[in-house]
């Protein structure tokens, strides 16, 4: 609807990025300009670093963004994105929960659980335009659960474990 509204309003003319985002915002029912701007006004691709923590009352996935840089790159990492962040719980129900990361960070309380699940994918269905980084235990659990992943989650996972492309915080031998 937003794209059609923009094209109708600017038929035989021209428009600005602001006009386009206003049309999208009108169709969405909320202002999409701030998250879009984090993609339009800075270079790079987001890297979402995520971890699950439990206090015994709830399981919460904490996530933050920075600029993805290949190993050896000297580019600036200190960039942040506002983006939709969805986690897939690779259980029998295949539950997906989402939130919006704003200011480059956010938290997502997982439903109906007080402990962190054994397996969760930080880019549900691979639909998010970002790469992800999780700890070694989470990567190992994901590696053992590729049969439970959707077609979109498999390449997202593969990009997280490609050593020549993804920065590592731990030696590769710890990934099993």
Buried (B, 14 or more C-beta within 10 A) or exposed (E): EBEEBBEEEBEEEEEEEEBBBBBBBBBEEEEBBBBBBBBEEEEBEBBBBBBBEBEEEBBBBEBBBBBBBEEEEEEEEEBBBBBBBBBBBBBEEEBBBEBEBBEBBBEBEBEEBEEBBEBBBBBBBBBBEBBBBBBBEBBBBBBEBEEBBBEBBBEBBEBBBEEEBBBEEEEEEEBE
